[in-house]
Each structure stands twice: as C-alpha cells, then as structure tokens.
Amino acid sequence: MPEITWETPFCGEGASCFRLGTDASGNAYITVSGAEDTYITDSREALRTLIRDIKAGKADHLL
C-alpha cells in the first residue's frame, strides 16, 4: 500500500465524507472517510482536471 497523505474530509449534510489524498510518486486518491483502504487513484493532473470541471459546473446535473 502506498504512503498516502489524506486531506481533511469534505462532508455534506448527513452524507458520507469524501477524502482526497496524494503520495510522493505524484498519484492522487479519493475515498470515503473511514474506508481509506479502499480508494480510486489516478494522476494528480487528473484530480486537478476533475476539481476544475466540478468548479466549472460540469457536474451540476448530479446535484
């Protein structure tokens, strides 16, 4: 298992909390808080693109 540095969880009202993390090799991780052993991973650039797209409203239809 890689050495992942997890950020403070992002939590919604009454919803699961998501955590973002990174490692020294340039990978990014997303998990549900409390389940850090189960995650999805991609490059930090992919995570940057995801965050930018969400901020630009490209996922608003999911709300």
C-alpha positions as CSV (number, residue, x, y, z in Angstrom):
1,M,0.0,0.0,0.0
2,P,1.4,3.4,-0.9
3,E,2.1,6.1,1.7
4,I,-0.9,8.4,1.2
5,T,-1.3,11.8,2.8
6,W,-5.0,12.3,3.3
7,E,-6.6,15.7,3.5
8,T,-9.3,16.6,6.0
9,P,-12.7,15.0,4.9
10,F,-15.2,17.0,2.8
11,C,-18.6,16.3,4.3
12,G,-22.1,17.2,3.2
13,E,-25.2,17.4,5.4
14,G,-26.0,13.9,6.6
15,A,-23.9,12.4,3.8
16,S,-20.7,10.4,3.5
17,C,-17.5,12.3,3.8
18,F,-15.0,12.1,1.0
19,R,-11.2,12.4,1.4
20,L,-8.6,13.4,-1.1
21,G,-5.0,12.3,-0.8
22,T,-1.7,12.3,-2.6
23,D,1.5,10.3,-2.5
24,A,5.2,11.1,-3.2
25,S,5.0,9.5,-6.6
26,G,2.5,12.0,-8.0
27,N,-0.6,10.0,-7.6
28,A,-4.0,11.2,-6.3
29,Y,-6.6,9.3,-4.3
30,I,-10.3,9.6,-3.5
31,T,-12.0,7.6,-0.8
32,V,-14.9,7.7,1.6
33,S,-13.8,8.8,5.1
34,G,-13.4,5.7,7.3
35,A,-12.6,3.4,4.3
36,E,-9.1,4.7,3.4
37,D,-8.0,1.2,2.5
38,T,-10.5,1.3,-0.5
39,Y,-9.8,4.1,-2.9
40,I,-9.7,5.1,-6.5
41,T,-6.4,6.5,-7.9
42,D,-5.2,8.5,-10.9
43,S,-2.6,11.2,-11.5
44,R,-2.6,14.5,-9.7
45,E,-3.3,16.1,-13.1
46,A,-6.4,14.0,-13.4
47,L,-7.5,15.1,-10.0
48,R,-6.8,18.8,-10.9
49,T,-8.9,18.4,-14.0
50,L,-11.8,16.8,-12.0
51,I,-11.8,19.6,-9.4
52,R,-11.7,22.3,-12.1
53,D,-14.5,20.7,-14.0
54,I,-16.6,20.4,-10.9
55,K,-16.0,24.0,-10.0
56,A,-16.9,25.0,-13.6
57,G,-20.3,23.4,-13.1
58,K,-19.8,20.3,-15.3
59,A,-21.2,18.0,-12.6
60,D,-24.1,20.2,-11.5
61,H,-26.6,17.9,-13.2
62,L,-25.7,15.3,-10.5
63,L,-26.9,17.6,-7.7
